[in-house]
């Protein structure tokens, strides 16, 4: 109770008035829901209104050589603690089978119905490799489903319930309206426990994970475990704002950090898979990296921001638009880029063939470039080569040599110098390593040993300068302080 309320009771000297105040306050407290009295949201109506549209998904694969019957797919199984691995599929466990004995492989996950005629959204890893898919509804009906299409890049899959008609559906919200600290609730089947509700808050937005650069994940502290994958994440209005997909764990179980695919991105994928069976994404054709404090200083930025272009791919939309290595993309279509991970989802959501305006920092000047977005191709490999002869000792602790013609052709560059050894000094501190190919220092191109020597002769002492290197076929920027 507040201090002002207490003081008002104490200051009232008439006993009947004090008694009346106490009765009124007690009646008010009793009339309030328990959750409201504690200042917490009440999720009961939300769960009752939406549970019918959440489904349990089980899949069966053809017998494998090992023949172990797992209640989760391999990705989910590997996240389980050792005890559960032994129980569900370990050697000699109740559900385990000996070598050479064949059995169907099963997995389990969650999903939700997005249309009354039976379209279901879930994770790709829930149904990956499945020969049979069964969807179980809240009324315990089990219906076969057909796989409409999958998108491994976003870990999404679309199913169609066979003979589905007049089914309950969820209400789709807008993940772009989410705010950090907002309450959210998940419904799913962790460890096979159907229709489990767990709640928490949005911990962060726009998270980029190493496995996927085109999905700006929603980070929450909602308890998510194997079996929750593919289930919906609701806001307090009962709208789906995300699809629970991944957890960060060192134990195999929930550790307070889980990730959901934003529903805005998921519905874009859903519509493409439903209508055409495949997904196309916008493509710029650059390799980018984060701008840290030292890089910001070396490029003349007042603070770290933007996406630093480390490499422009030949024949890409970026090359045709005039984008160069060393440019920093500060905004895309007037949307500011704070972290480099902000750029790929923006480009990916842009329809192929449309134009976009890039706000670019180049040589200390702000310029605008118009680029026509291409279609993201299949991922390809990159080639590397070995250094050749003719080494020359240089300052900064580096031993370098001219770039062999074969390596130059393999990398598709005009020139550079190859690092053959790194001793103590500024280069080692900057992270330069043997076999790196240096193509630029302090924004000056380096195509030969002589240009390298010229570039380092004028380096400012004690000030951060950028160094562009190609390492294992990929260009990155490092910061060196001579």
Secondary structure, DSSP 8 states (H G I E B T S, - for coil): --HHHHHHHHH---HHHHHHHHHHHHHHHHHS-HHHHTT----HHHHHHHGGGEEEEEEEE---SS----SS-HHHHHHS-HHHHHHHHSTTSTT---TT----EEEEEEEEE-STT-EEEEEHHHHTT-SEEEEE-TTS-EEEEEEEEEETTTTEEEEEETT--S----EE--GGG--TT-EEEEEE-GGG-TTEEEEEEEEEEEEEETTEEEEEEEEE-S---TT-TT-EEE-TTSEEEEEEEEE--SSSS--S-EEEEEHHHHHHHHHHHHHHSS---EE--EEEEE--HHHHHHTT-SS--SEEEEEE-TTSHHHHHT--TT-EEEEETTEE-SSTHHHHHHHHHS-TT-EEEEEEEETTEEEEEEEE-EE-------------S-EEE-STTEEEEE--HHHHHHHT-S--EEEEEE-SSHHHHHT--TT-EEEEETTEE--SHHHHHHHHHT--TTSEEEEEEEETTEEEEEEEE-
